[in-house]
Amino acid sequence: MLSEKNFSLINLYNDINDFTYANILISLSIFFIFFFFRLKFSRLFISKIEIITKKIFGKENTLIKHLHPPVNFLPIFIGFFLSILVLDYDEKYQSLLYNLNKTFLTILIFWFVHQLVLPLALMTKSIEKILSRDLVNWMANATKILIIIIGASSVLELWGIKVGPIIAGLGLFGVAVALGAQDLFKNLISGILVLVERRFEVGNVIQVEGVVEGVVEKISFRSTTIRKFDKSLCTIPNFQFAENPVINISKISNRRINWIIGLEYGSTVDQLKKVRNDIEKYIKGNSDFSNTPSTPVIVRIDKFSDSSIDVLVRCFTKTNEYKGWVDVKDRLAIKIKEIVEKHDAGFAFPSQSLYIEKK
């Protein structure tokens, strides 16, 4: 055993000596030049791509940002390829080095394709008209995973590793996993339906009765991430959005104000009419409110409650933003208070009268 090991070490030493010191020095110099100056090479390459994309798309785009990682690796690959050419290596190493070069080239090509999927999809305007941005992101992520799988399979094939039997084995394993992961596939299909039907998008404020209410931050394969109004982060399985009604608050055309104003029973008929008319006049004459057949202004005496005469105030704001809606409500509340005080009326509050019978 010792003699065999000594023999193999001697062969390795002799193989190394087959390369001249000059060739090794030149080879290492080429590789390290490309390695240390890779950023300058990549900047030059990126600048050329930027000029081309500006001519095609006419403006800045996200394509350049996504290309930085593979472009930074490109000089390393070129340096390795050129450094190998300088070496006068034996034929028995030719296959190994040839496969290494093909492996790096395959990784580089699939890396470029992987990085180009999302920006090219988002830059295609016709796709955005048909599909939502979230669905485009979802499909792009699925495509990127597929590219990684195909790239890994190509690299394995280069080294003589047959992918077919591996895929067959994974197929049987996948069947077993699928039987125990029915909820995963249910959430996956529900997520696709949510995106295709455009029930909501990232940034929308949604409400699922009894489940969650907040701002959508991310829609993924299995779940959706929602930032609640108390700023806590909530992750909801996608099947919840398929099985429960989803209220998309961001899609509200006009926010509604629906109040009951209780006035005292001591208010005269004249006071009730003046308060009602002035509130209605203020709302109809104010640019904060919408007054159309679909968004009517209603200010009417509603009913006689136990402790008050109720005035119904129902109207719609032009803004659908929450903060703007709150500001409009604030101004309306102050104005109603001024109108009630102006006509010497008063707001009612719950009260009870106690009668003591004398004997």
FISEDREN-581545 format. One record per residue (C-alpha): residue number from 1; x, z, y; residue in three letters; chain. Coordinates in steps of 0.25 Angstrom, whole numbers, padded with zeros to 4 digits. Example, Ala and Ser with C-alpha at 12.3 -4.5 7.8 and 13.67 -1.06 7.14 Angstrom:
2
KEBA    k     xx     zz     yy    r  c
KEBA    1   0049   0031  -0018  ALA  A
KEBA    2   0055   0029  -0004  SER  A
// end
This chain:
359
KEBA    k     xx     zz     yy    r  c
KEBA    1   0000   0000   0000  MET  A
KEBA    2   0011   0004   0010  LEU  A
KEBA    3   0018  -0010   0007  SER  A
KEBA    4   0006  -0018   0010  GLU  A
KEBA    5   0003  -0011   0023  LYS  A
KEBA    6   0018  -0013   0027  ASN  A
KEBA    7   0016  -0028   0023  PHE  A
KEBA    8   0003  -0029   0032  SER  A
KEBA    9   0010  -0022   0044  LEU  A
KEBA   10   0022  -0032   0042  ILE  A
KEBA   11   0013  -0044   0042  ASN  A
KEBA   12   0005  -0039   0054  LEU  A
KEBA   13   0019  -0037   0062  TYR  A
KEBA   14   0023  -0051   0058  ASN  A
KEBA   15   0010  -0057   0063  ASP  A
KEBA   16   0012  -0050   0076  ILE  A
KEBA   17   0026  -0055   0077  ASN  A
KEBA   18   0020  -0069   0075  ASP  A
KEBA   19   0016  -0069   0089  PHE  A
KEBA   20   0027  -0070   0099  THR  A
KEBA   21   0029  -0059   0110  TYR  A
KEBA   22   0027  -0069   0121  ALA  A
KEBA   23   0014  -0074   0115  ASN  A
KEBA   24   0009  -0060   0114  ILE  A
KEBA   25   0013  -0057   0128  LEU  A
KEBA   26   0007  -0069   0133  ILE  A
KEBA   27  -0006  -0067   0125  SER  A
KEBA   28  -0008  -0052   0130  LEU  A
KEBA   29  -0004  -0057   0144  SER  A
KEBA   30  -0016  -0067   0144  ILE  A
KEBA   31  -0026  -0057   0139  PHE  A
KEBA   32  -0022  -0046   0148  PHE  A
KEBA   33  -0022  -0056   0160  ILE  A
KEBA   34  -0037  -0060   0157  PHE  A
KEBA   35  -0040  -0046   0154  PHE  A
KEBA   36  -0035  -0039   0167  PHE  A
KEBA   37  -0040  -0051   0176  PHE  A
KEBA   38  -0053  -0052   0169  ARG  A
KEBA   39  -0061  -0047   0181  LEU  A
KEBA   40  -0055  -0058   0190  LYS  A
KEBA   41  -0058  -0069   0179  PHE  A
KEBA   42  -0072  -0064   0178  SER  A
KEBA   43  -0075  -0063   0193  ARG  A
KEBA   44  -0070  -0078   0194  LEU  A
KEBA   45  -0079  -0082   0183  PHE  A
KEBA   46  -0091  -0074   0189  ILE  A
KEBA   47  -0089  -0080   0202  SER  A
KEBA   48  -0090  -0094   0196  LYS  A
KEBA   49  -0103  -0090   0189  ILE  A
KEBA   50  -0108  -0084   0201  GLU  A
KEBA   51  -0106  -0097   0209  ILE  A
KEBA   52  -0113  -0105   0198  ILE  A
KEBA   53  -0125  -0095   0197  THR  A
KEBA   54  -0127  -0095   0212  LYS  A
KEBA   55  -0128  -0110   0212  LYS  A
KEBA   56  -0138  -0110   0201  ILE  A
KEBA   57  -0147  -0098   0205  PHE  A
KEBA   58  -0144  -0098   0220  GLY  A
KEBA   59  -0142  -0083   0221  LYS  A
KEBA   60  -0135  -0070   0215  GLU  A
KEBA   61  -0140  -0067   0201  ASN  A
KEBA   62  -0137  -0057   0190  THR  A
KEBA   63  -0130  -0067   0181  LEU  A
KEBA   64  -0117  -0064   0187  ILE  A
KEBA   65  -0118  -0049   0184  LYS  A
KEBA   66  -0122  -0051   0170  HIS  A
KEBA   67  -0110  -0060   0167  LEU  A
KEBA   68  -0099  -0050   0172  HIS  A
KEBA   69  -0097  -0043   0158  PRO  A
KEBA   70  -0095  -0056   0150  PRO  A
KEBA   71  -0087  -0063   0161  VAL  A
KEBA   72  -0077  -0051   0162  ASN  A
KEBA   73  -0075  -0052   0147  PHE  A
KEBA   74  -0072  -0068   0148  LEU  A
KEBA   75  -0058  -0066   0153  PRO  A
KEBA   76  -0055  -0056   0142  ILE  A
KEBA   77  -0059  -0067   0131  PHE  A
KEBA   78  -0052  -0078   0138  ILE  A
KEBA   79  -0039  -0069   0139  GLY  A
KEBA   80  -0040  -0066   0124  PHE  A
KEBA   81  -0043  -0080   0120  PHE  A
KEBA   82  -0030  -0085   0128  LEU  A
KEBA   83  -0021  -0074   0123  SER  A
KEBA   84  -0025  -0078   0109  ILE  A
KEBA   85  -0021  -0092   0111  LEU  A
KEBA   86  -0007  -0088   0116  VAL  A
KEBA   87  -0004  -0081   0103  LEU  A
KEBA   88   0002  -0089   0091  ASP  A
KEBA   89  -0005  -0082   0080  TYR  A
KEBA   90  -0006  -0084   0066  ASP  A
KEBA   91  -0017  -0092   0059  GLU  A
KEBA   92  -0022  -0080   0052  LYS  A
KEBA   93  -0026  -0073   0065  TYR  A
KEBA   94  -0032  -0086   0071  GLN  A
KEBA   95  -0046  -0083   0065  SER  A
KEBA   96  -0046  -0069   0070  LEU  A
KEBA   97  -0042  -0073   0084  LEU  A
KEBA   98  -0052  -0085   0084  TYR  A
KEBA   99  -0063  -0076   0080  ASN  A
KEBA  100  -0060  -0066   0091  LEU  A
KEBA  101  -0060  -0077   0101  ASN  A
KEBA  102  -0073  -0082   0096  LYS  A
KEBA  103  -0079  -0068   0095  THR  A
KEBA  104  -0075  -0065   0110  PHE  A
KEBA  105  -0081  -0079   0114  LEU  A
KEBA  106  -0094  -0076   0107  THR  A
KEBA  107  -0095  -0062   0113  ILE  A
KEBA  108  -0093  -0068   0127  LEU  A
KEBA  109  -0103  -0079   0125  ILE  A
KEBA  110  -0114  -0070   0120  PHE  A
KEBA  111  -0110  -0060   0131  TRP  A
KEBA  112  -0112  -0071   0142  PHE  A
KEBA  113  -0126  -0075   0136  VAL  A
KEBA  114  -0130  -0060   0134  HIS  A
KEBA  115  -0127  -0057   0149  GLN  A
KEBA  116  -0134  -0070   0154  LEU  A
KEBA  117  -0147  -0068   0147  VAL  A
KEBA  118  -0154  -0058   0157  LEU  A
KEBA  119  -0149  -0064   0170  PRO  A
KEBA  120  -0153  -0078   0166  LEU  A
KEBA  121  -0166  -0074   0161  ALA  A
KEBA  122  -0169  -0067   0175  LEU  A
KEBA  123  -0164  -0078   0183  MET  A
KEBA  124  -0174  -0088   0176  THR  A
KEBA  125  -0186  -0087   0186  LYS  A
KEBA  126  -0195  -0094   0176  SER  A
KEBA  127  -0194  -0083   0166  ILE  A
KEBA  128  -0197  -0072   0176  GLU  A
KEBA  129  -0210  -0079   0179  LYS  A
KEBA  130  -0214  -0079   0165  ILE  A
KEBA  131  -0208  -0065   0160  LEU  A
KEBA  132  -0206  -0052   0168  SER  A
KEBA  133  -0192  -0048   0171  ARG  A
KEBA  134  -0193  -0036   0162  ASP  A
KEBA  135  -0197  -0046   0150  LEU  A
KEBA  136  -0185  -0055   0154  VAL  A
KEBA  137  -0176  -0043   0153  ASN  A
KEBA  138  -0182  -0039   0140  TRP  A
KEBA  139  -0180  -0053   0134  MET  A
KEBA  140  -0166  -0054   0140  ALA  A
KEBA  141  -0162  -0040   0133  ASN  A
KEBA  142  -0168  -0045   0120  ALA  A
KEBA  143  -0160  -0058   0121  THR  A
KEBA  144  -0147  -0051   0125  LYS  A
KEBA  145  -0148  -0042   0112  ILE  A
KEBA  146  -0151  -0055   0104  LEU  A
KEBA  147  -0138  -0061   0110  ILE  A
KEBA  148  -0130  -0049   0106  ILE  A
KEBA  149  -0135  -0050   0092  ILE  A
KEBA  150  -0132  -0065   0091  ILE  A
KEBA  151  -0118  -0063   0098  GLY  A
KEBA  152  -0114  -0052   0088  ALA  A
KEBA  153  -0119  -0061   0076  SER  A
KEBA  154  -0110  -0072   0081  SER  A
KEBA  155  -0098  -0063   0082  VAL  A
KEBA  156  -0100  -0058   0068  LEU  A
KEBA  157  -0101  -0072   0063  GLU  A
KEBA  158  -0088  -0076   0069  LEU  A
KEBA  159  -0081  -0065   0061  TRP  A
KEBA  160  -0088  -0070   0048  GLY  A
KEBA  161  -0098  -0059   0048  ILE  A
KEBA  162  -0112  -0064   0043  LYS  A
KEBA  163  -0123  -0060   0052  VAL  A
KEBA  164  -0134  -0065   0042  GLY  A
KEBA  165  -0133  -0054   0032  PRO  A
KEBA  166  -0132  -0043   0043  ILE  A
KEBA  167  -0145  -0049   0050  ILE  A
KEBA  168  -0152  -0049   0037  ALA  A
KEBA  169  -0148  -0034   0035  GLY  A
KEBA  170  -0152  -0031   0049  LEU  A
KEBA  171  -0166  -0038   0046  GLY  A
KEBA  172  -0169  -0028   0034  LEU  A
KEBA  173  -0164  -0017   0043  PHE  A
KEBA  174  -0173  -0021   0054  GLY  A
KEBA  175  -0185  -0022   0045  VAL  A
KEBA  176  -0183  -0007   0041  ALA  A
KEBA  177  -0180  -0003   0056  VAL  A
KEBA  178  -0193  -0011   0060  ALA  A
KEBA  179  -0202  -0003   0051  LEU  A
KEBA  180  -0197   0010   0057  GLY  A
KEBA  181  -0197   0005   0072  ALA  A
KEBA  182  -0211   0000   0074  GLN  A
KEBA  183  -0212   0008   0087  ASP  A
KEBA  184  -0200   0000   0092  LEU  A
KEBA  185  -0206  -0013   0089  PHE  A
KEBA  186  -0219  -0009   0095  LYS  A
KEBA  187  -0212  -0005   0108  ASN  A
KEBA  188  -0204  -0018   0108  LEU  A
KEBA  189  -0216  -0026   0107  ILE  A
KEBA  190  -0224  -0018   0117  SER  A
KEBA  191  -0212  -0020   0127  GLY  A
KEBA  192  -0212  -0035   0125  ILE  A
KEBA  193  -0227  -0035   0128  LEU  A
KEBA  194  -0225  -0026   0141  VAL  A
KEBA  195  -0215  -0036   0146  LEU  A
KEBA  196  -0223  -0049   0142  VAL  A
KEBA  197  -0236  -0044   0148  GLU  A
KEBA  198  -0229  -0038   0161  ARG  A
KEBA  199  -0236  -0025   0160  ARG  A
KEBA  200  -0225  -0019   0169  PHE  A
KEBA  201  -0211  -0022   0174  GLU  A
KEBA  202  -0199  -0014   0177  VAL  A
KEBA  203  -0202  -0007   0191  GLY  A
KEBA  204  -0217  -0006   0188  ASN  A
KEBA  205  -0224   0007   0190  VAL  A
KEBA  206  -0233   0009   0177  ILE  A
KEBA  207  -0242   0019   0171  GLN  A
KEBA  208  -0246   0021   0157  VAL  A
KEBA  209  -0257   0031   0156  GLU  A
KEBA  210  -0253   0044   0149  GLY  A
KEBA  211  -0239   0038   0146  VAL  A
KEBA  212  -0230   0035   0159  VAL  A
KEBA  213  -0231   0031   0173  GLU  A
KEBA  214  -0218   0026   0181  GLY  A
KEBA  215  -0209   0015   0185  VAL  A
KEBA  216  -0204   0005   0174  VAL  A
KEBA  217  -0189   0005   0173  GLU  A
KEBA  218  -0186  -0002   0160  LYS  A
KEBA  219  -0193  -0010   0149  ILE  A
KEBA  220  -0185  -0011   0137  SER  A
KEBA  221  -0188  -0015   0122  PHE  A
KEBA  222  -0194  -0002   0117  ARG  A
KEBA  223  -0198   0006   0129  SER  A
KEBA  224  -0200   0006   0144  THR  A
KEBA  225  -0193   0015   0154  THR  A
KEBA  226  -0202   0021   0165  ILE  A
KEBA  227  -0198   0030   0177  ARG  A
KEBA  228  -0209   0040   0179  LYS  A
KEBA  229  -0212   0044   0193  PHE  A
KEBA  230  -0205   0057   0191  ASP  A
KEBA  231  -0193   0049   0189  LYS  A
KEBA  232  -0192   0052   0174  SER  A
KEBA  233  -0189   0041   0165  LEU  A
KEBA  234  -0199   0038   0154  CYS  A
KEBA  235  -0197   0028   0142  THR  A
KEBA  236  -0210   0023   0136  ILE  A
KEBA  237  -0211   0015   0123  PRO  A
KEBA  238  -0216   0001   0126  ASN  A
KEBA  239  -0228   0003   0117  PHE  A
KEBA  240  -0234   0012   0127  GLN  A
KEBA  241  -0236   0001   0136  PHE  A
KEBA  242  -0243  -0008   0126  ALA  A
KEBA  243  -0253   0003   0121  GLU  A
KEBA  244  -0256   0009   0134  ASN  A
KEBA  245  -0262   0003   0148  PRO  A
KEBA  246  -0250   0001   0158  VAL  A
KEBA  247  -0254   0003   0173  ILE  A
KEBA  248  -0243  -0005   0181  ASN  A
KEBA  249  -0244   0002   0194  ILE  A
KEBA  250  -0234  -0007   0201  SER  A
KEBA  251  -0244  -0019   0199  LYS  A
KEBA  252  -0255  -0012   0207  ILE  A
KEBA  253  -0259  -0022   0218  SER  A
KEBA  254  -0264  -0011   0227  ASN  A
KEBA  255  -0264   0004   0225  ARG  A
KEBA  256  -0277   0011   0227  ARG  A
KEBA  257  -0281   0023   0235  ILE  A
KEBA  258  -0294   0030   0229  ASN  A
KEBA  259  -0297   0043   0236  TRP  A
KEBA  260  -0310   0052   0237  ILE  A
KEBA  261  -0310   0059   0251  ILE  A
KEBA  262  -0319   0071   0251  GLY  A
KEBA  263  -0326   0074   0264  LEU  A
KEBA  264  -0334   0087   0267  GLU  A
KEBA  265  -0349   0087   0265  TYR  A
KEBA  266  -0350   0092   0280  GLY  A
KEBA  267  -0346   0078   0284  SER  A
KEBA  268  -0357   0070   0291  THR  A
KEBA  269  -0362   0056   0287  VAL  A
KEBA  270  -0355   0051   0300  ASP  A
KEBA  271  -0342   0057   0296  GLN  A
KEBA  272  -0342   0052   0282  LEU  A
KEBA  273  -0345   0038   0287  LYS  A
KEBA  274  -0334   0038   0298  LYS  A
KEBA  275  -0323   0044   0288  VAL  A
KEBA  276  -0327   0033   0278  ARG  A
KEBA  277  -0327   0022   0288  ASN  A
KEBA  278  -0314   0026   0295  ASP  A
KEBA  279  -0306   0027   0281  ILE  A
KEBA  280  -0311   0014   0277  GLU  A
KEBA  281  -0308   0007   0290  LYS  A
KEBA  282  -0294   0013   0290  TYR  A
KEBA  283  -0291   0008   0276  ILE  A
KEBA  284  -0296  -0006   0279  LYS  A
KEBA  285  -0289  -0007   0291  GLY  A
KEBA  286  -0275  -0002   0286  ASN  A
KEBA  287  -0265  -0012   0280  SER  A
KEBA  288  -0261  -0002   0269  ASP  A
KEBA  289  -0274  -0005   0262  PHE  A
KEBA  290  -0279  -0017   0254  SER  A
KEBA  291  -0293  -0021   0257  ASN  A
KEBA  292  -0298  -0033   0248  THR  A
KEBA  293  -0309  -0035   0238  PRO  A
KEBA  294  -0300  -0030   0227  SER  A
KEBA  295  -0294  -0018   0235  THR  A
KEBA  296  -0307  -0013   0243  PRO  A
KEBA  297  -0307  -0002   0252  VAL  A
KEBA  298  -0318   0008   0249  ILE  A
KEBA  299  -0321   0021   0257  VAL  A
KEBA  300  -0335   0026   0254  ARG  A
KEBA  301  -0342   0039   0252  ILE  A
KEBA  302  -0341   0041   0237  ASP  A
KEBA  303  -0348   0054   0233  LYS  A
KEBA  304  -0353   0068   0236  PHE  A
KEBA  305  -0344   0077   0229  SER  A
KEBA  306  -0345   0092   0227  ASP  A
KEBA  307  -0337   0096   0239  SER  A
KEBA  308  -0336   0083   0247  SER  A
KEBA  309  -0341   0069   0251  ILE  A
KEBA  310  -0331   0060   0244  ASP  A
KEBA  311  -0326   0047   0251  VAL  A
KEBA  312  -0320   0037   0242  LEU  A
KEBA  313  -0308   0030   0248  VAL  A
KEBA  314  -0303   0018   0240  ARG  A
KEBA  315  -0293   0008   0244  CYS  A
KEBA  316  -0280   0000   0240  PHE  A
KEBA  317  -0266   0000   0247  THR  A
KEBA  318  -0259  -0013   0249  LYS  A
KEBA  319  -0246  -0007   0243  THR  A
KEBA  320  -0245  -0005   0228  ASN  A
KEBA  321  -0232   0004   0230  GLU  A
KEBA  322  -0234   0018   0227  TYR  A
KEBA  323  -0227   0024   0240  LYS  A
KEBA  324  -0234   0014   0249  GLY  A
KEBA  325  -0247   0018   0242  TRP  A
KEBA  326  -0244   0033   0244  VAL  A
KEBA  327  -0241   0030   0259  ASP  A
KEBA  328  -0254   0023   0261  VAL  A
KEBA  329  -0262   0034   0255  LYS  A
KEBA  330  -0255   0044   0264  ASP  A
KEBA  331  -0259   0037   0276  ARG  A
KEBA  332  -0273   0035   0271  LEU  A
KEBA  333  -0275   0050   0268  ALA  A
KEBA  334  -0270   0054   0282  ILE  A
KEBA  335  -0280   0043   0288  LYS  A
KEBA  336  -0292   0049   0280  ILE  A
KEBA  337  -0288   0063   0285  LYS  A
KEBA  338  -0288   0058   0299  GLU  A
KEBA  339  -0302   0051   0298  ILE  A
KEBA  340  -0308   0063   0292  VAL  A
KEBA  341  -0303   0072   0303  GLU  A
KEBA  342  -0307   0062   0313  LYS  A
KEBA  343  -0322   0062   0309  HIS  A
KEBA  344  -0322   0078   0308  ASP  A
KEBA  345  -0324   0077   0293  ALA  A
KEBA  346  -0317   0085   0283  GLY  A
KEBA  347  -0312   0084   0269  PHE  A
KEBA  348  -0319   0091   0258  ALA  A
KEBA  349  -0313   0100   0248  PHE  A
KEBA  350  -0319   0107   0235  PRO  A
KEBA  351  -0327   0119   0239  SER  A
KEBA  352  -0338   0128   0233  GLN  A
KEBA  353  -0349   0136   0239  SER  A
KEBA  354  -0353   0149   0234  LEU  A
KEBA  355  -0367   0155   0236  TYR  A
KEBA  356  -0369   0170   0234  ILE  A
KEBA  357  -0384   0173   0230  GLU  A
KEBA  358  -0389   0186   0237  LYS  A
KEBA  359  -0398   0195   0229  LYS  A
// end
